[in-house]
Amino acid sequence: QLVESGGGLVQPGGSLRLSCAASGFTFEYYPMVWFRQAPGKEREGLSCITSTGSATDYADSVKGRFTISRVNAKDNRNDTAYLQMNTLKPEDTAVYYCKVTIWGYDYWGQGTQVTVSS
């Protein structure tokens, strides 16, 4: 199970940190990915992180502004992926999702709404 949180309304130039709480699987084994979907647009991949957190990658649209990280707590209660979002722009407004792929099957959270507006 994946549960996102941390979204909300923020002014342009502001920051938010999204969390993706994971349970029900061995979190430390799997890479994690953040996506977003704006109204009327396709879902966009933003950032990914390896299972150990040793490597990350970003879409050009968020590179330099967003930072992905993770805590492998190994206790199936506090395993969490994060997306730190800085210098937010109105075009960052979207529902943000985390995803894990296990044995070829994609598991998604329910999403958290981020609205960037003055």
C-alpha positions, 0 to 999 in steps of 0.5 A: 500500500502506498499513501501520499500526503503533504499536498496543499495550496502554496504560492508561486516560489514556495515549497512543499514536501510530499511523502509516500508511506509504504507498507505491505511489501519489502520497501528496501528492495524496490525503486520508487517513482513520483508522477504527476497528472495535471487536468487534461494532461497525461501522467508525467514521470518526475523522478525516480530513486533506486532501492538503496537511494544511491541514485536518482533521476529527474525530468527536465521540468523539475530538475534543480527544483525537486529532490527525491529521497527515501527512508528504508526503515525496514520495519514496514511501518516507517518506510517512506519516499519523499519529494521535496519541491522548491521554487514551485510554479503554477504549472506544477499544479497537479495530483502527485502520485508515487508508484512501485513496480513489483513483479511487473505490476504497478502499484499506485497511491491515491495521489495528493493534490498540489495547487500553486497559485497566488 
